[in-house]
Amino acid sequence: MNKSKSASYLDSLNIDKMHFGLQAIKALLSRLGNPHKSYPTIIIGGTNGKGSTAAMTASILHRAGYRVGLYTSPHLIDVRERIVVNGKKISQRNFGRTIEHVKSAIKNPITYFEFLTAVALAHFQNEQVDIAVLEVGLGGRLDATNVGHPLVSVITNIALDHTAYLGGTLQSIAYEKAGIIKRNSICVTGAKQKTVLDMLEKACRKRRTKLYRLGRDIKIKKQANSLLTYEGLRREVKNLAVPLRGDHQQSNAALALATIEICATKGFPVDDNAIHDGLRKTRWDARMEILQEKPLFLLDGAHNPAGMDSLCRFLKKEFSDKKIIVIFGALADKDYRGMLKKIVPLSQKIILTGLHARRSAPLSAIRDVVCKMGRKPVVVENVRQAIQEALKSAGRQNIICATGSFYLAGEIKQAFPEITLYGSNNTAKKP
């Protein structure tokens, strides 16, 4: 299947259509010979940070010499970003072939995410991976990734998000996330709220699974030299450098290292050199990513109030004395009001932009929220115009921060390399 045919088929599945239940994906995988049972897995869920934690885990295992599959979502520019082996996304040729293979096994309706999950799991089998790291798409209990018995289940944290699908309380969301906890297994979490921890403890007791908690069983501490020390279940590792920005990434790193520790007890030993190297070389786009220096252009995929809170803490800590220009775009089913309440007070100028996504929130609705906060935003039709407006407004010492959605982040990364203000010395490298 060539590139255009692959894209056309995926488009026909409708990226926005969701289905909660495992019957369809399990039936499809069964017809494919259950590829996911040919290698061990790690599953990582949570409200925020699951992609970063998955990326760090996969990077460390790769540096330790293992052949590692990594399945994440969403993608920013190219759908093949979701399916990676040893840091390299699936080739267009293999993508087309695997799509055709999976497509031939379909007998009942299937969603975009279910189909891509099957493609990833089949590709990992074809590539003979030693282990695969799977990021949960949405929720956990009924997510298409939740089809096996992983070596370890990770729940990074839990906050209010996707409430229309997962419920409107932390307890209901925790229940769905806890669905990735398997019987007689191990779970690691960075969750802190009592109501959430009670739910996770209950689920683990019921399934006779051990629960390890960040802050109690696993700790990450700052050293005087800006490096970190990990105090884990059985080992301590000092002088760690985490390239991903924000204090929350230190917590994600601790969860990744705990996962690595547990995997070591299950046949995947990793030495300290691989841990240092794997963490240091982790790359994860649109997580407080700097696209250029002057003016500093920061791109972050925060798409819920909890994620926006982490971004705002970073901005306050690092740029409290700087003028911040915000580019904001969001999906209609996200809590953009909650996000705006956090980011607007930090901004000197707010630029609202439309997105190409079908679920994009109406600009008029976002504008009304900002106006009710006593601010007058600049409203533009598309991301390209938003970038140009921000660059025109910013001095070389100012900060431009684009946030609100991974869809926005993807459009920014596509448009940004072609747009400059100060000449070739200020051009961001094309990703």
C-alpha positions, -999 to 999 in steps of 0.1 A, spaced: 0 0 0 16 33 -10 16 65 10 -15 80 -5 -35 48 -1 -24 44 35 -34 80 43 -67 76 26 -75 44 44 -66 59 78 -86 91 70 -116 69 63 -115 55 98 -121 90 113 -94 100 139 -121 116 162 -143 85 165 -139 67 198 -149 33 210 -145 20 245 -143 -17 248 -118 -44 241 -139 -69 221 -131 -54 186 -93 -50 192 -90 -85 208 -109 -101 179 -87 -83 154 -55 -93 172 -67 -129 174 -71 -130 136 -36 -116 133 -22 -144 155 -20 -123 187 13 -105 179 14 -87 212 19 -121 230 52 -126 212 71 -101 234 68 -86 269 53 -51 274 52 -22 297 19 -1 298 19 35 309 -13 54 316 -22 86 335 -36 120 328 -3 138 320 33 127 316 26 93 302 43 100 269 74 115 285 76 86 309 73 61 280 99 79 260 124 79 289 117 43 296 122 32 260 154 53 256 170 37 287 161 2 276 175 10 241 208 23 255 210 -9 275 211 -29 243 176 -41 239 154 -38 208 126 -16 220 92 -8 205 75 24 215 38 32 208 25 66 217 -2 91 208 -11 115 194 14 123 166 24 159 158 31 159 121 34 123 108 12 94 120 43 72 118 57 90 148 34 68 169 52 36 160 89 36 168 116 9 172 149 19 188 142 56 182 133 53 145 97 56 133 83 29 111 93 33 75 67 43 49 72 9 32 67 -11 64 38 11 74 20 5 41 27 -33 43 15 -36 79 -16 -15 72 -25 -39 44 -18 -69 66 -40 -56 94 -67 -44 70 -70 -79 55 -79 -93 90 -108 -68 96 -142 -83 97 -161 -57 119 -160 -19 122 -129 -6 139 -117 28 150 -86 47 139 -69 42 173 -78 5 174 -65 0 139 -32 19 146 -27 -1 178 -30 -33 159 -5 -20 133 19 -11 160 17 -45 178 21 -63 145 50 -42 135 68 -48 168 64 -86 162 78 -82 126 107 -63 140 113 -89 167 115 -64 195 127 -76 229 102 -55 247 75 -28 239 65 3 258 28 11 252 13 45 261 -24 43 269 -45 64 245 -75 74 268 -85 61 301 -71 26 305 -96 -1 314 -112 -1 279 -83 14 259 -71 -6 229 -36 -9 244 -49 -28 274 -49 -62 258 -20 -80 274 -3 -88 308 25 -63 311 56 -67 332 46 -35 350 18 -10 348 25 27 353 -1 53 363 18 87 362 -9 109 378 -46 115 377 -64 148 371 -97 159 356 -96 154 318 -118 136 293 -146 139 318 -172 133 291 -158 98 286 -142 89 320 -165 106 345 -165 139 362 -147 130 395 -112 120 403 -125 87 417 -143 78 385 -112 86 364 -90 67 388 -112 37 383 -108 38 346 -70 43 348 -67 15 373 -80 -9 346 -44 -14 334 -34 -29 367 -32 -67 362 -35 -96 386 -3 -107 404 17 -80 388 33 -46 397 20 -11 395 40 22 399 23 55 403 31 92 409 -5 100 420 -8 119 453 -45 126 460 -59 105 488 -91 96 469 -70 84 439 -45 65 461 -74 48 479 -88 36 446 -54 24 433 -47 6 466 -81 -11 465 -75 -22 429 -41 -36 437 -53 -55 468 -81 -70 448 -57 -81 420 -30 -92 445 -6 -67 429 21 -47 445 18 -9 444 49 13 445 44 50 451 65 80 442 74 99 474 70 68 495 88 39 478 106 59 451 122 93 455 139 118 432 161 145 448 179 176 435 216 178 439 236 210 445 249 209 409 214 209 393 216 171 387 194 145 403 196 115 426 172 86 422 165 66 454 146 36 442 133 2 453 168 -14 455 192 10 439 204 45 440 217 64 410 233 98 413 242 126 389 212 122 366 205 148 339 169 150 326 168 171 294 130 176 294 121 209 311 100 213 342 100 199 377 72 175 367 96 158 343 118 148 373 88 129 387 83 113 353 120 103 353 116 87 387 87 66 374 107 56 344 136 45 366 113 25 389 99 8 358 135 0 347 142 -14 382 112 -37 380 121 -49 345 155 -58 357 140 -83 381 121 -98 351 150 -105 328 160 -70 315 190 -58 335 201 -22 329 234 -8 343 239 28 355 256 39 323 226 30 303 204 49 327 225 80 325 228 78 288 192 69 281 178 98 302 203 123 288 194 114 252 156 113 256 139 135 231 102 143 233 88 170 211 63 197 223 71 193 260 84 227 269 104 225 237 124 255 226 121 262 189 144 293 189 163 315 213 157 352 205 129 358 210 126 325 229 98 304 214 85 278 238 62 250 225 42 229 250 14 204 244 -5 212 277 -41 204 269 -58 203 303 -56 224 335 -32 201 352 -8 202 323 -12 240 321 -4 243 358 29 225 352 37 249 323 28 280 344 50 269 372 79 266 348 72 300 333 70 316 367 102 300 379 123 306 348 108 338 332 91 358 359 108 390 347 100 385 310 72 396 288 52 365 278 32 364 246 8 334 245 -5 316 214 -34 295 224 -56 270 205 -77 242 219 -102 214 212 -138 219 220 -140 189 243 -111 202 265 -114 224 295 -100 255 277 -117 277 303 -96 261 331 -65 263 310 -70 300 302 -76 309 338 -40 297 345 -21 310 315 -39 344 308 -27 361 340 9 354 331 6 368 296 11 403 283 -5 395 250 -29 366 240 -32 354 205 -60 330 198 -58 308 167 -80 284 149 -69 248 143 -74 224 114 -87 197 137 -124 188 134 -128 191 171 -113 226 173 -130 249 198 -148 279 181 -126 310 183 -156 330 194 -161 308 224 -124 310 235 -124 348 229 -155 353 251 -137 335 280 -106 357 276 -128 389 274 -147 379 305 -113 378 323 -108 415 314 -84 409 285 -87 417 248 -71 389 227 -59 391 192 -78 366 171 -63 351 139 -76 324 116 -46 300 115 -13 291 132 9 307 105 -8 340 112 -5 335 149 33 329 147 38 360 125 18 381 149 37 368 179 71 374 162 61 409 152 51 417 188 81 402 206 114 418 213 145 396 213 144 393 251 107 383 252 91 349 255 66 334 231 47 304 244 24 283 222 1 259 241 -33 245 246 -33 214 224 -10 188 207 -29 197 175 -17 232 179 18 220 186 19 199 154 7 228 133 33 251 149 61 226 142 50 223 105 47 261 100 75 274 122 107 266 102 94 287 73 86 318 94 114 341 108 117 377 119 153 384 124 170 366 95 188 333 89 206 334 123 173 331 140 157 304 119 147 273 138 159 240 124 132 220 107 123 190 129 
